């Protein structure tokens, strides 16, 4: 059994917990406290508001301990705002958060709520069937470091990538019925 946490400070927590509950041999865990970092095998940082999540991580003194856990190998997946939190660089932003993944991210790159969209895609590294991708005021990755594997691009914009124990997606697999990306993350653990 793998204990997979979802950072439960703000954002799409319940949706990720629900998806994890549908996967065999996975125990979903709502993570709010420092000691829980030692009780999980992997962590999802959900979509939400990256500025609010960053402030909450700092206020609850979780930012640096989480950073150290990720750098020491804790598998982590950032969706949307979670991608922004993982990034070493955020374009046009002074404040950075965990700074663990060698990616350069543009916040709200897909514009307003009205400019949000969904599409279907096949990602050979994840699954060989078309899966739905839901983008809500999503960021995208403008550039990656040499050790970052690009998993998927849309119109030459990187929307899914991986570096060692870190996975980042611009889109929200938790808002679809598909479990492919959650299962892909479980395989990383």
MDTraj code that builds the backbone (N, CA, C; nanometers):
import mdtraj as md
import numpy as np

residues = "UNK UNK UNK UNK UNK UNK UNK UNK UNK UNK UNK UNK UNK UNK UNK UNK UNK UNK UNK UNK UNK UNK UNK UNK UNK UNK UNK UNK UNK UNK UNK UNK UNK UNK UNK UNK UNK UNK UNK UNK UNK UNK UNK UNK UNK UNK UNK UNK UNK UNK UNK UNK UNK UNK UNK UNK UNK UNK UNK UNK UNK UNK UNK UNK UNK UNK UNK UNK UNK UNK UNK UNK UNK UNK UNK UNK UNK UNK UNK UNK UNK UNK UNK UNK UNK UNK UNK UNK UNK UNK UNK UNK UNK UNK UNK UNK UNK UNK UNK UNK UNK UNK UNK UNK UNK UNK UNK UNK UNK UNK UNK UNK UNK UNK UNK UNK UNK UNK UNK UNK UNK UNK UNK UNK UNK UNK UNK UNK UNK UNK UNK UNK UNK UNK UNK UNK UNK UNK UNK UNK UNK UNK UNK UNK UNK UNK UNK UNK UNK UNK UNK UNK UNK UNK UNK UNK UNK UNK UNK UNK UNK UNK UNK UNK UNK UNK UNK UNK UNK UNK UNK UNK UNK UNK UNK UNK UNK UNK UNK UNK UNK UNK UNK UNK UNK UNK UNK UNK UNK".split()
xyz = np.array([
    [0.0843, -0.1197, 0.0000],
    [0.0000, 0.0000, 0.0000],
    [0.0879, 0.1247, 0.0000],
    [0.0497, 0.2180, -0.0860],
    [0.1214, 0.3451, -0.0917],
    [0.0333, 0.4534, -0.0324],
    [0.0915, 0.5313, 0.0578],
    [0.0204, 0.6448, 0.1180],
    [0.0555, 0.7684, 0.0364],
    [-0.0436, 0.8213, -0.0348],
    [-0.0206, 0.9357, -0.1226],
    [-0.0942, 1.0561, -0.0659],
    [-0.0178, 1.1592, -0.0352],
    [-0.0731, 1.2794, 0.0245],
    [-0.1160, 1.3811, -0.0790],
    [-0.2127, 1.4634, -0.0392],
    [-0.2512, 1.5811, -0.1158],
    [-0.2363, 1.6985, -0.0200],
    [-0.1547, 1.7962, -0.0568],
    [-0.1350, 1.9137, 0.0277],
    [-0.2683, 1.9846, 0.0443],
    [-0.3184, 1.9881, 0.1660],
    [-0.4567, 2.0306, 0.1915],
    [-0.4637, 2.1697, 0.2549],
    [-0.3966, 2.2664, 0.1936],
    [-0.4013, 2.4033, 0.2445],
    [-0.5017, 2.4889, 0.1673],
    [-0.5178, 2.4597, 0.0387],
    [-0.6042, 2.5402, -0.0467],
    [-0.6104, 2.4721, -0.1830],
    [-0.7178, 2.4912, -0.2574],
    [-0.7248, 2.4402, -0.3944],
    [-0.8001, 2.3090, -0.4071],
    [-0.7703, 2.2348, -0.5149],
    [-0.8450, 2.1151, -0.5540],
    [-0.8085, 1.9898, -0.4769],
    [-0.8134, 1.9973, -0.3464],
    [-0.7725, 1.8871, -0.2597],
    [-0.8666, 1.7675, -0.2721],
    [-0.9953, 1.7895, -0.2504],
    [-1.0934, 1.6804, -0.2488],
    [-1.0962, 1.6043, -0.3809],
    [-1.0823, 1.6747, -0.4916],
    [-1.0855, 1.6105, -0.6230],
    [-0.9698, 1.5110, -0.6388],
    [-0.8496, 1.5507, -0.5923],
    [-0.7347, 1.4587, -0.5995],
    [-0.7532, 1.3410, -0.5047],
    [-0.8026, 1.3675, -0.3831],
    [-0.8257, 1.2588, -0.2871],
    [-0.9244, 1.1574, -0.3439],
    [-1.0280, 1.2070, -0.4108],
    [-1.1292, 1.1190, -0.4713],
    [-1.0665, 1.0311, -0.5803],
    [-0.9833, 1.0903, -0.6658],
    [-0.9174, 1.0117, -0.7715],
    [-0.8269, 0.9051, -0.7100],
    [-0.7486, 0.9433, -0.6089],
    [-0.6577, 0.8477, -0.5449],
    [-0.7344, 0.7326, -0.4809],
    [-0.8526, 0.7611, -0.4278],
    [-0.9328, 0.6570, -0.3619],
    [-0.9811, 0.5502, -0.4606],
    [-0.9765, 0.5811, -0.5905],
    [-1.0208, 0.4872, -0.6931],
    [-0.9091, 0.3951, -0.7421],
    [-0.7873, 0.4158, -0.6917],
    [-0.6721, 0.3384, -0.7381],
    [-0.6364, 0.2322, -0.6348],
    [-0.6226, 0.1100, -0.6826],
    [-0.5910, -0.0036, -0.5965],
    [-0.4570, 0.0157, -0.5267],
    [-0.4495, -0.0268, -0.4017],
    [-0.3275, -0.0220, -0.3205],
    [-0.2778, 0.1192, -0.2910],
    [-0.3693, 0.2163, -0.2924],
    [-0.3343, 0.3543, -0.2593],
    [-0.4224, 0.4007, -0.1437],
    [-0.3577, 0.4606, -0.0447],
    [-0.4301, 0.5230, 0.0662],
    [-0.4144, 0.6739, 0.0504],
    [-0.5245, 0.7464, 0.0192],
    [-0.5156, 0.8918, 0.0067],
    [-0.5064, 0.9566, 0.1448],
    [-0.4217, 1.0590, 0.1559],
    [-0.4008, 1.1272, 0.2833],
    [-0.4095, 1.2780, 0.2622],
    [-0.4938, 1.3423, 0.3398],
    [-0.5033, 1.4883, 0.3397],
    [-0.3892, 1.5409, 0.4275],
    [-0.2945, 1.6160, 0.3676],
    [-0.1737, 1.6583, 0.4389],
    [-0.1824, 1.8059, 0.4770],
    [-0.1787, 1.8308, 0.6092],
    [-0.1848, 1.9676, 0.6608],
    [-0.0720, 1.9999, 0.7572],
    [-0.0075, 1.8958, 0.8100],
    [0.0885, 1.9164, 0.9180],
    [0.2265, 1.8631, 0.8819],
    [0.3276, 1.9259, 0.9384],
    [0.4669, 1.8941, 0.9111],
    [0.4988, 1.7461, 0.9307],
    [0.4547, 1.6871, 1.0414],
    [0.4890, 1.5476, 1.0695],
    [0.4328, 1.4520, 0.9647],
    [0.3291, 1.4943, 0.8916],
    [0.2711, 1.4073, 0.7885],
    [0.3652, 1.3864, 0.6703],
    [0.4611, 1.4767, 0.6500],
    [0.5570, 1.4596, 0.5406],
    [0.6344, 1.3287, 0.5555],
    [0.6526, 1.2824, 0.6799],
    [0.7255, 1.1577, 0.7049],
    [0.6363, 1.0347, 0.6955],
    [0.5050, 1.0552, 0.6791],
    [0.4091, 0.9440, 0.6799],
    [0.3542, 0.9111, 0.5411],
    [0.4070, 0.9793, 0.4378],
    [0.3559, 0.9591, 0.3021],
    [0.4669, 0.9125, 0.2092],
    [0.4249, 0.8477, 0.1007],
    [0.5203, 0.7974, 0.0009],
    [0.5322, 0.8908, -0.1193],
    [0.4367, 0.9832, -0.1341],
    [0.4361, 1.0791, -0.2433],
    [0.3378, 1.1898, -0.2080],
    [0.3493, 1.3046, -0.2765],
    [0.2651, 1.4192, -0.2450],
    [0.2187, 1.4885, -0.3723],
    [0.0900, 1.5220, -0.3764],
    [0.0346, 1.6032, -0.4845],
    [0.0125, 1.7444, -0.4308],
    [0.0641, 1.8429, -0.5027],
    [0.0358, 1.9830, -0.4719],
    [-0.0707, 2.0248, -0.5717],
    [-0.1939, 2.0493, -0.5237],
    [-0.3062, 2.0691, -0.6156],
    [-0.3083, 2.2076, -0.6793],
    [-0.3960, 2.2188, -0.7796],
    [-0.4246, 2.3488, -0.8356],
    [-0.4985, 2.4317, -0.7326],
    [-0.4970, 2.5605, -0.7540],
    [-0.5579, 2.6553, -0.6614],
    [-0.5023, 2.7913, -0.6960],
    [-0.4615, 2.8649, -0.5949],
    [-0.4031, 2.9976, -0.6164],
    [-0.2594, 2.9908, -0.5652],
    [-0.1628, 3.0012, -0.6539],
    [-0.0227, 2.9796, -0.6161],
    [0.0259, 3.0793, -0.5111],
    [-0.0179, 3.2046, -0.5202],
    [0.0253, 3.3048, -0.4225],
    [-0.0273, 3.2683, -0.2840],
    [-0.1545, 3.2303, -0.2767],
    [-0.2144, 3.1907, -0.1484],
    [-0.1462, 3.0656, -0.0931],
    [-0.1230, 2.9654, -0.1793],
    [-0.0559, 2.8433, -0.1344],
    [0.0846, 2.8737, -0.0817],
    [0.1578, 2.9604, -0.1520],
    [0.2920, 2.9989, -0.1079],
    [0.2887, 3.0678, 0.0275],
    [0.1928, 3.1586, 0.0459],
    [0.1794, 3.2283, 0.1741],
    [0.1465, 3.1311, 0.2869],
    [0.0552, 3.0378, 0.2605],
    [0.0172, 2.9400, 0.3626],
    [0.1337, 2.8473, 0.3983],
    [0.2102, 2.8039, 0.2981],
    [0.3280, 2.7211, 0.3254],
    [0.4270, 2.7948, 0.4156],
    [0.4437, 2.9251, 0.3904],
    [0.5341, 3.0048, 0.4737],
    [0.4763, 3.0259, 0.6133],
    [0.3486, 3.0615, 0.6197],
    [0.2841, 3.0909, 0.7479],
    [0.2854, 2.9698, 0.8410],
    [0.2628, 2.8504, 0.7858],
    [0.2608, 2.7289, 0.8670],
    [0.3987, 2.6627, 0.8776],
    [0.5013, 2.7358, 0.8312],
    [0.6400, 2.6896, 0.8383],
    [0.6598, 2.5512, 0.7749],
    [0.5962, 2.5333, 0.6592],
    [0.6056, 2.4072, 0.5857],
    [0.6941, 2.4183, 0.4619],
    [0.7218, 2.5402, 0.4166],
    [0.7921, 2.5598, 0.2894],
    [0.9300, 2.4938, 0.2893],
    [1.0142, 2.5295, 0.3834],
    [1.1513, 2.4763, 0.3846],
    [1.1544, 2.3264, 0.4142],
    [1.0762, 2.2757, 0.5123],
    [1.0749, 2.1293, 0.5321],
    [1.0268, 2.0529, 0.4078],
    [0.9263, 2.1064, 0.3385],
    [0.8781, 2.0400, 0.2173],
    [0.9854, 2.0443, 0.1093],
    [1.0502, 2.1563, 0.0950],
    [1.1594, 2.1710, -0.0022],
    [1.2664, 2.0635, 0.0223],
    [1.3051, 2.0477, 0.1492],
    [1.4077, 1.9486, 0.1840],
    [1.3609, 1.8064, 0.1540],
    [1.2339, 1.7758, 0.1831],
    [1.1805, 1.6417, 0.1547],
    [1.1843, 1.6115, 0.0044],
    [1.1451, 1.7102, -0.0764],
    [1.1458, 1.6909, -0.2223],
    [1.2889, 1.6708, -0.2717],
    [1.3802, 1.7555, -0.2247],
    [1.5197, 1.7436, -0.2678],
    [1.5829, 1.6133, -0.2210],
    [1.5304, 1.5542, -0.1133],
    [1.5842, 1.4260, -0.0668],
    [1.5121, 1.3069, -0.1300],
    [1.4180, 1.3349, -0.2256],
    [1.3609, 1.2265, -0.3048],
    [1.2120, 1.2016, -0.2927],
    [1.1393, 1.2753, -0.2096],
    [0.9948, 1.2537, -0.1998],
    [0.9307, 1.2788, -0.3363],
    [0.8610, 1.1802, -0.3941],
    [0.7922, 1.2036, -0.5212],
    [0.6837, 1.3098, -0.5027],
    [0.6812, 1.4064, -0.5934],
    [0.5852, 1.5160, -0.5839],
    [0.5302, 1.5461, -0.7217],
    [0.4021, 1.5815, -0.7249],
    [0.3354, 1.6192, -0.8497],
    [0.2622, 1.7503, -0.8263],
    [0.2962, 1.8507, -0.9034],
    [0.2290, 1.9792, -0.8959],
    [0.1363, 1.9978, -1.0140],
    [0.0062, 2.0187, -0.9862],
    [-0.0890, 2.0476, -1.0935],
    [-0.1219, 2.1958, -1.0904],
    [-0.1077, 2.2627, -1.2037],
    [-0.1424, 2.4039, -1.2215],
    [-0.0676, 2.4912, -1.1203],
    [-0.1322, 2.5364, -1.0140],
    [-0.0631, 2.6173, -0.9130],
    [0.0538, 2.5395, -0.8526],
    [0.0368, 2.4082, -0.8401],
    [0.1449, 2.3245, -0.7889],
    [0.2687, 2.3299, -0.8768],
    [0.2475, 2.3398, -1.0090],
    [0.3591, 2.3556, -1.1034],
    [0.4352, 2.4847, -1.0727],
    [0.3612, 2.5908, -1.0472],
    [0.4219, 2.7211, -1.0170],
    [0.5034, 2.7123, -0.8875],
    [0.4498, 2.6439, -0.7873],
    [0.5212, 2.6308, -0.6600],
    [0.6520, 2.5547, -0.6750],
    [0.6559, 2.4553, -0.7638],
    [0.7766, 2.3752, -0.7835],
    [0.8859, 2.4493, -0.8615],
    [0.8474, 2.5442, -0.9461],
    [0.9388, 2.6079, -1.0422],
    [1.0532, 2.6856, -0.9771],
    [1.1710, 2.6723, -1.0381],
    [1.2851, 2.7537, -0.9954],
    [1.2701, 2.8977, -1.0413],
    [1.1962, 2.9178, -1.1514],
    [1.1778, 3.0542, -1.2021],
    [1.0336, 3.0750, -1.2469],
    [0.9768, 3.1896, -1.2060],
    [0.8428, 3.2296, -1.2466],
    [0.8583, 3.3628, -1.3203],
    [0.8211, 3.3645, -1.4460],
    [0.8399, 3.4833, -1.5296],
    [0.7609, 3.6007, -1.4725],
    [0.8272, 3.7171, -1.4659],
    [0.7680, 3.8427, -1.4174],
    [0.7240, 3.8363, -1.2712],
    [0.7829, 3.7464, -1.1936],
    [0.7506, 3.7354, -1.0504],
    [0.8804, 3.7423, -0.9708],
    [0.8785, 3.8160, -0.8631],
    [0.9948, 3.8240, -0.7748],
    [0.9914, 3.7075, -0.6758],
    [0.8734, 3.6804, -0.6220],
    [0.8585, 3.5751, -0.5213],
    [0.8544, 3.4379, -0.5870],
    [0.9415, 3.3510, -0.5377],
    [0.9389, 3.2111, -0.5786],
    [0.9076, 3.1292, -0.4543],
    [0.8772, 3.0036, -0.4725],
    [0.8292, 2.9256, -0.3600],
    [0.9251, 2.8105, -0.3274],
    [0.8983, 2.6898, -0.3725],
    [0.9837, 2.5762, -0.3389],
    [1.1153, 2.5761, -0.4170],
    [1.1132, 2.6238, -0.5422],
    [1.2335, 2.6371, -0.6261],
    [1.3123, 2.5062, -0.6372],
    [1.2421, 2.3960, -0.6665],
    [1.3089, 2.2661, -0.6740],
    [1.3180, 2.2092, -0.8151],
    [1.2309, 2.2519, -0.9045],
    [1.2266, 2.1950, -1.0393],
    [1.2838, 2.2953, -1.1383],
    [1.3720, 2.2474, -1.2261],
    [1.4435, 2.3357, -1.3185],
    [1.3557, 2.3724, -1.4391],
    [1.2504, 2.4457, -1.4080],
    [1.1579, 2.4920, -1.5114],
    [1.1324, 2.6414, -1.4939],
    [1.1043, 2.7059, -1.6068],
    [1.0717, 2.8491, -1.6110],
    [0.9254, 2.8594, -1.6525],
    [0.8400, 2.9065, -1.5593],
    [0.6947, 2.9012, -1.5751],
    [0.6347, 3.0401, -1.5954],
    [0.5329, 3.0463, -1.6804],
    [0.4538, 3.1687, -1.6979],
    [0.3178, 3.1459, -1.6324],
    [0.2879, 3.2254, -1.5282],
    [0.1596, 3.2150, -1.4570],
    [0.0459, 3.2626, -1.5455],
    [-0.0735, 3.2071, -1.5233],
    [-0.1956, 3.2487, -1.5939],
    [-0.1714, 3.2667, -1.7437],
    [-0.0887, 3.1826, -1.7998],
    [-0.0486, 3.1964, -1.9396],
    [-0.1658, 3.1810, -2.0354],
    [-0.2639, 3.1027, -1.9929],
    [-0.3801, 3.0832, -2.0795],
    [-0.4909, 3.1819, -2.0473],
    [-0.4575, 3.2900, -1.9762],
    [-0.5512, 3.4009, -1.9581],
    [-0.6540, 3.3808, -1.8488],
    [-0.7692, 3.4415, -1.8710],
    [-0.8746, 3.4467, -1.7710],
    [-0.9533, 3.3169, -1.7646],
    [-1.0451, 3.3109, -1.6711],
    [-1.1349, 3.1966, -1.6559],
    [-1.2085, 3.1698, -1.7878],
    [-1.2461, 3.2766, -1.8572],
    [-1.3193, 3.2622, -1.9831],
    [-1.2333, 3.2023, -2.0937],
    [-1.1024, 3.2175, -2.0810],
    [-1.0124, 3.1626, -2.1823],
    [-0.9651, 3.0215, -2.1468],
    [-1.0185, 2.9657, -2.0423],
    [-0.9868, 2.8283, -2.0047],
    [-1.0468, 2.7341, -2.1092],
    [-0.9905, 2.6144, -2.1200],
    [-1.0356, 2.5225, -2.2247],
    [-1.0044, 2.3789, -2.1878],
    [-1.0605, 2.2866, -2.2659],
    [-1.0240, 2.1456, -2.2518],
    [-0.9985, 2.0879, -2.3900],
    [-0.9189, 1.9814, -2.3926],
    [-0.8835, 1.9160, -2.5173],
    [-0.8550, 1.7682, -2.4868],
    [-0.8319, 1.6905, -2.5884],
    [-0.7946, 1.5498, -2.5724],
    [-0.6525, 1.5317, -2.6260],
    [-0.5774, 1.4394, -2.5651],
    [-0.4402, 1.4171, -2.6096],
    [-0.3975, 1.2741, -2.5781],
    [-0.3030, 1.2258, -2.6578],
    [-0.2381, 1.0973, -2.6303],
    [-0.0958, 1.1292, -2.5873],
    [-0.0563, 1.0795, -2.4702],
    [0.0795, 1.0985, -2.4194],
    [0.1398, 0.9607, -2.3989],
    [0.2253, 0.9209, -2.4907],
    [0.2802, 0.7860, -2.4900],
    [0.3444, 0.7464, -2.3574],
    [0.4069, 0.8405, -2.2888],
    [0.4735, 0.8088, -2.1622],
    [0.3734, 0.7815, -2.0511],
    [0.2502, 0.8291, -2.0683],
    [0.1480, 0.8172, -1.9645],
    [0.0467, 0.7084, -1.9982],
    [-0.0070, 0.7130, -2.1205],
    [-0.1062, 0.6158, -2.1657],
    [-0.1125, 0.6198, -2.3181],
    [-0.1585, 0.5113, -2.3780],
    [-0.1677, 0.5095, -2.5245],
    [-0.3088, 0.5412, -2.5738],
    [-0.3966, 0.5839, -2.4846],
    [-0.5320, 0.6238, -2.5265],
    [-0.5493, 0.7745, -2.5050],
    [-0.6401, 0.8360, -2.5799],
    [-0.6639, 0.9794, -2.5622],
    [-0.7202, 1.0071, -2.4221],
    [-0.6646, 1.1089, -2.3584],
    [-0.7136, 1.1487, -2.2269],
    [-0.7531, 1.2963, -2.2296],
    [-0.8502, 1.3345, -2.1461],
    [-0.8931, 1.4742, -2.1433],
    [-0.7955, 1.5604, -2.0637],
    [-0.7721, 1.6804, -2.1142],
    [-0.6880, 1.7786, -2.0453],
    [-0.7729, 1.9036, -2.0214],
    [-0.7815, 1.9459, -1.8960],
    [-0.8616, 2.0623, -1.8593],
    [-0.7673, 2.1726, -1.8103],
    [-0.7728, 2.2869, -1.8773],
    [-0.6882, 2.4014, -1.8441],
    [-0.7753, 2.5133, -1.7871],
    [-0.7426, 2.5591, -1.6654],
    [-0.8158, 2.6687, -1.6021],
    [-0.7153, 2.7748, -1.5597],
    [-0.7161, 2.8876, -1.6284],
    [-0.6195, 2.9953, -1.6013],
    [-0.4795, 2.9368, -1.5833],
    [-0.4456, 2.8445, -1.6678],
    [-0.3283, 2.7595, -1.6481],
    [-0.1964, 2.8287, -1.6816],
    [-0.0910, 2.7862, -1.6120],
    [0.0440, 2.8267, -1.6506],
    [0.0938, 2.7334, -1.7608],
    [0.2079, 2.7672, -1.8184],
    [0.2801, 2.6694, -1.8984],
    [0.4285, 2.6923, -1.8769],
    [0.5081, 2.5951, -1.9171],
    [0.6529, 2.6023, -1.8995],
    [0.7132, 2.6584, -2.0271],
    [0.7871, 2.7682, -2.0138],
    [0.8521, 2.8293, -2.1307],
    [0.9841, 2.7624, -2.1642],
    [1.0554, 2.7173, -2.0607],
    [1.1827, 2.6498, -2.0869],
    [1.2155, 2.5571, -1.9712],
    [1.2992, 2.4567, -2.0005],
    [1.3370, 2.3573, -1.9019],
    [1.4884, 2.3425, -1.8974],
    [1.5380, 2.2957, -1.7825],
    [1.6796, 2.2656, -1.7684],
    [1.7136, 2.1348, -1.8377],
    [1.8421, 2.1009, -1.8438],
    [1.8879, 1.9844, -1.9199],
    [1.8386, 1.8500, -1.8659],
    [1.8007, 1.8431, -1.7396],
    [1.7574, 1.7161, -1.6817],
    [1.6060, 1.7003, -1.6764],
    [1.5347, 1.7935, -1.7378],
    [1.3885, 1.7885, -1.7359],
    [1.3382, 1.7224, -1.8638],
    [1.2542, 1.6212, -1.8463],
    [1.1938, 1.5504, -1.9586],
    [1.0593, 1.6155, -1.9914],
    [1.0429, 1.6574, -2.1158],
    [0.9152, 1.7135, -2.1596],
    [0.8225, 1.5963, -2.1935],
    [0.7075, 1.5924, -2.1289],
    [0.6108, 1.4848, -2.1533],
    [0.5110, 1.5245, -2.2616],
    [0.4693, 1.6518, -2.2602],
    [0.3706, 1.6930, -2.3601],
    [0.3745, 1.8438, -2.3832],
    [0.3487, 1.8813, -2.5096],
    [0.3392, 2.0217, -2.5493],
    [0.2088, 2.0438, -2.6240],
    [0.1555, 2.1637, -2.6118],
    [0.0434, 2.2078, -2.6943],
    [0.0881, 2.3380, -2.7602],
    [0.0853, 2.3424, -2.8923],
    [0.1307, 2.4611, -2.9668],
    [0.2690, 2.5074, -2.9209],
    [0.3589, 2.4110, -2.9056],
    [0.4979, 2.4368, -2.8647],
    [0.5117, 2.4877, -2.7213],
    [0.4039, 2.4850, -2.6445],
    [0.4085, 2.5243, -2.5034],
    [0.4098, 2.3969, -2.4195],
    [0.5048, 2.3875, -2.3267],
    [0.5187, 2.2682, -2.2437],
    [0.4107, 2.2698, -2.1349],
    [0.3289, 2.1646, -2.1319],
    [0.2199, 2.1566, -2.0340],
    [0.2325, 2.0359, -1.9402],
    [0.3321, 1.9511, -1.9630],
    [0.3608, 1.8399, -1.8726],
    [0.5090, 1.8067, -1.8826],
    [0.5749, 1.7920, -1.7658],
    [0.7171, 1.7602, -1.7654],
    [0.7544, 1.6906, -1.6352],
    [0.8732, 1.6301, -1.6383],
    [0.9195, 1.5533, -1.5233],
    [1.0693, 1.5733, -1.5061],
    [1.1103, 1.5847, -1.3804],
    [1.2527, 1.5898, -1.3465],
    [1.2739, 1.5031, -1.2227],
    [1.3478, 1.3951, -1.2376],
    [1.3730, 1.3002, -1.1289],
    [1.2416, 1.2605, -1.0619],
    [1.2252, 1.2974, -0.9346],
    [1.1077, 1.2609, -0.8547],
    [0.9945, 1.3638, -0.8643],
    [1.0053, 1.4592, -0.9571],
    [0.9084, 1.5693, -0.9665],
    [0.8326, 1.5654, -1.0991],
    [0.7018, 1.5808, -1.0907],
    [0.6132, 1.5841, -1.2062],
    [0.5352, 1.7150, -1.1996],
    [0.5156, 1.7801, -1.3133],
    [0.4385, 1.9046, -1.3164],
    [0.3468, 1.9043, -1.4380],
    [0.2206, 1.9424, -1.4159],
    [0.1240, 1.9551, -1.5254],
    [0.0510, 2.0881, -1.5147],
    [0.0272, 2.1493, -1.6313],
    [-0.0495, 2.2740, -1.6374],
    [-0.1978, 2.2484, -1.6186],
    [-0.2399, 2.1289, -1.6525],
    [-0.3822, 2.0953, -1.6570],
    [-0.4243, 2.0213, -1.5296],
    [-0.5538, 1.9926, -1.5218],
    [-0.6168, 1.9364, -1.4016],
    [-0.6748, 1.7970, -1.4268],
    [-0.5943, 1.6904, -1.4177],
    [-0.6493, 1.5559, -1.4349],
    [-0.7549, 1.5209, -1.3294],
    [-0.7498, 1.5862, -1.2161],
    [-0.8453, 1.5575, -1.1086],
    [-0.9869, 1.6029, -1.1418],
    [-1.0019, 1.6856, -1.2458],
    [-1.1343, 1.7357, -1.2853],
    [-1.1966, 1.6530, -1.3979],
    [-1.1338, 1.5395, -1.4295],
    [-1.1867, 1.4512, -1.5342],
    [-1.2183, 1.3148, -1.4710],
    [-1.2761, 1.2267, -1.5492],
    [-1.3034, 1.0909, -1.5001],
    [-1.1830, 0.9985, -1.5199],
    [-1.0832, 1.0453, -1.5927],
    [-0.9676, 0.9637, -1.6287],
    [-0.8670, 0.9543, -1.5131],
    [-0.8119, 0.8364, -1.4918],
    [-0.7145, 0.8142, -1.3834],
    [-0.5710, 0.8000, -1.4343],
    [-0.5485, 0.8162, -1.5650],
    [-0.4173, 0.7878, -1.6239],
    [-0.3030, 0.8635, -1.5576],
    [-0.3196, 0.9929, -1.5353],
    [-0.2094, 1.0718, -1.4786],
    [-0.1869, 1.0373, -1.3322],
    [-0.2941, 1.0112, -1.2582],
    [-0.2772, 0.9710, -1.1185],
    [-0.2026, 0.8368, -1.1112],
    [-0.2373, 0.7444, -1.2007],
    [-0.1677, 0.6154, -1.2042],
    [-0.0216, 0.6325, -1.2456],
    [0.0038, 0.7243, -1.3375],
    [0.1421, 0.7534, -1.3794],
    [0.2234, 0.8033, -1.2582],
    [0.1636, 0.8923, -1.1798],
    [0.2324, 0.9415, -1.0603],
    [0.2574, 0.8285, -0.9612],
    [0.1597, 0.7429, -0.9418],
    [0.1759, 0.6288, -0.8504],
    [0.2936, 0.5413, -0.8956],
    [0.3090, 0.5235, -1.0257],
    [0.4226, 0.4441, -1.0779],
    [0.5578, 0.5120, -1.0482],
    [0.5571, 0.6442, -1.0338],
    [0.6796, 0.7166, -1.0003],
    [0.7228, 0.6906, -0.8554],
    [0.6304, 0.6513, -0.7717],
    [0.6590, 0.6359, -0.6281],
    [0.7335, 0.5051, -0.6030],
])
top = md.Topology()
chain = top.add_chain()
for i, resn in enumerate(residues, 1):
    res = top.add_residue(resn, chain, resSeq=i)
    for name in ("N", "CA", "C"):
        top.add_atom(name, md.element.get_by_symbol(name[0]), res)
traj = md.Trajectory(xyz[None], top)
